[in-house]
Amino acid sequence: MLTDTILKNEGMRVLAENLGWVEAERFIALMLREPFDYTEWQEDLYKDVPLKDFLSSAMEFRKRQTK
């Protein structure tokens, strides 16, 4: 399991690589500013992803983390 500091750093790196620094900061600001239900957001976020694909991605991610 990653430490909180490493997780925050990795999360920002992933956001910045995919969105750019400005949009990554904007995303963080939006998440902090708007009250929202994280669980509900997650359900909507992955509703169109087949469970098999989701689980496969999760297993691949876990394999990369344990190397």
C-alpha positions in Angstrom: 0.0 0.0 0.0 1.3 3.5 -0.9 1.8 6.1 1.7 -0.5 9.1 1.6 2.2 11.4 0.3 3.2 9.0 -2.5 -0.5 8.5 -3.4 -1.1 12.2 -3.7 2.1 12.7 -5.7 1.2 9.9 -8.1 -2.4 11.1 -8.4 -1.2 14.6 -9.4 1.3 13.1 -11.8 -1.4 11.0 -13.5 -3.8 13.9 -13.7 -1.1 16.3 -15.1 0.1 13.8 -17.7 -3.5 13.3 -18.9 -5.0 16.7 -18.5 -2.0 19.1 -18.3 -1.1 21.0 -15.1 -3.7 23.7 -15.4 -6.6 21.3 -16.0 -5.4 19.0 -13.3 -5.5 21.9 -10.8 -8.9 22.8 -12.1 -10.1 19.3 -11.6 -8.9 19.3 -8.0 -10.5 22.6 -7.4 -13.8 21.3 -8.8 -13.7 18.3 -6.5 -13.1 20.4 -3.5 -15.6 23.1 -4.3 -18.6 21.0 -5.2 -20.4 18.8 -2.7 -20.8 15.4 -4.2 -21.3 11.8 -3.3 -18.1 10.0 -4.3 -19.8 6.6 -4.4 -22.5 7.8 -6.7 -19.9 9.5 -8.9 -18.0 6.3 -9.1 -21.1 4.3 -10.1 -21.8 6.8 -12.9 -18.1 6.9 -14.0 -17.9 3.2 -14.7 -21.5 2.4 -15.6 -20.6 1.7 -19.3 -17.5 -0.4 -18.5 -18.2 -4.2 -18.6 -17.3 -5.8 -15.2 -14.9 -8.2 -16.9 -12.9 -5.3 -18.4 -12.9 -3.4 -15.1 -11.7 -6.4 -13.2 -9.0 -7.2 -15.8 -7.7 -3.6 -15.6 -7.7 -3.8 -11.8 -5.7 -7.0 -11.8 -3.2 -5.6 -14.3 -2.8 -2.5 -12.2 -2.2 -4.6 -9.1 0.4 -6.7 -10.9 2.3 -3.5 -11.9 2.2 -2.3 -8.3 3.7 -5.5 -6.8 6.7 -5.6 -9.2 
